[in-house]
Amino acid sequence: MSNNPPPNYESLDHATHGPVTVDPNVGHDELPDDFKYSTTIISCEFPIRQRFMARVYAILSAQLLLTLTFCYAATTSARLQLFLLRHTALYVVAIIAALVSCVWLALAPRAEEYETEPADGRRATAVPWYCLARRGQYALLAVFTVAESYCLGGAVMFESRQIVLNALLVTAVVVVGVSLMAFSRRFQIALESATSIYYWLNLALLLLIGIGLSALLFGGMGGWLNYVYGWVGAVVFSVYLFVDTQLIFRKMYVGDEIRCAMMLYLDIINLFLSILRILSSQNNDD
């Protein structure tokens, strides 16, 4: 992992009021909750930004390591392959678990946002059941990662080991290259431009989902269409990775490292699947 600092983007608030100062010796868990969830990363000093970046990529690395380990086992272990083939219903369970945990992590408010002990003597606000404390976020992220790994293992099991390794290598090169571009000041994009890019990316993603569901239900995804579908997906998720890498250090809060890691994980996994589809289509044509 590179020790280069995250991009020091410019913003109106940052330029006007200066960076938020915090004792660099204070650990992340010792930071007050009102600071974690009311202060964006861009407005913090370099030690806080560096610590945030390290936590995001540590969580992301653990997710990718778990997924890579399961996929390796799915391509090499005959016993695991037999288990996956005999328990196809678990794919449905894994897909539902991944969707629910992903949406829950992305949209649910945090328990720390509610005042359980108001200082002015007011009545404490009850924390809704769907709110997530820090431990709950990690637990739900673990469920999401395991479910995604199970689904991905079933996908790579039917591909040759050489194609999977090639797709993994290409994905690693693209991820490193795109991440370095996102950290570079030369490729800095304005927040307004990022919002516009997200609009078109979401439209492209909906199109990909629609085509994928149509192919799943009615077939017809083969030959050149499968190849083009893979290329479009690779481009879309490469741009997603670029934009997300920039925005997590500009719009996200100090306590949002779990959500940020999940965003990057989804970009990388979907990029890998798109590249795997491209290489698999080429191999079938040969």
Steps between C-alpha positions, in 0.01 A plus 500: 500500500633837403570753777419793275251738667146527369436786258480839670205630302393861516160608621335826603462405866851365522650808344294737711525347844811284471537135595336361810767440762505188716769362725691258270567270798129436552390166354209468261276329756574779749372773269164643610201377300388852414839551334493167312160557342496878452848562359592412143841354428600793282470740793734297724872528545739263326539248790122448514475461121791257496349296784165491321662383178689226684182371665304501172763301314559265793131407503498474120808276503336266753188478282698426185719245678195309624341507154822397328549211742149366444528535121833318502342217698205492259734449204727241663294299749281229348319458832403868512393493136276202573351682799427809289333291231287303744381804698389739227231641730777658705573729205157656543564540872841655433360742240223614735745533791740705287226733375343553843831558679625733225188718504488494880861613533461769236174655620452427870576784744757441770413445864754769594283762330236468774538669836457227760613732781410862413711753689217751547272262688267429208344161454735253334424406139429132450735338252303319224571130456639546150774742610851360505765548764864450406496131593179448303654662192796263511273199551279598208805566282624149583165352396510700177856392419434131570184507286681674214789255524260205481329640189832581335639156579208343317568721199873427465453127564383447141795686345844360432766584755709676235219737404427580866867576569522720190186688603641545850828638366329740259268618777794563734679708236187703423422560869852619577508723192158653559574556870827679422317719249232580758764604755679723249422873493514490120175304486313683773133553413256753643217381722247630248666298225506191721125533560441519125726200439313302766173575323621342176673216682179411680312500170763270349481275807121473471543408133750228591270364770206498259695316231635254756155420638362460149778258410448310826127456439485463122855416391660647190818631665768340286762569239577864426223629730661334800835648396361853463311465829828418674681799349223742592501366855879530524490864389207588728655349813843644424342845496304415815827405672665825389214723617442311826870511589496878466168561671568294812771752591277799428136434589520220757534545876776385732289212634395369157796273427283185497263639238793627294668159503175337388469746210850425373452126554187499282680694227793257497287183509276617217804607299648153547178333385488719189860419410434131566205518260719659230774238529249216516327624183832524319590146607166363379541670162843342460 
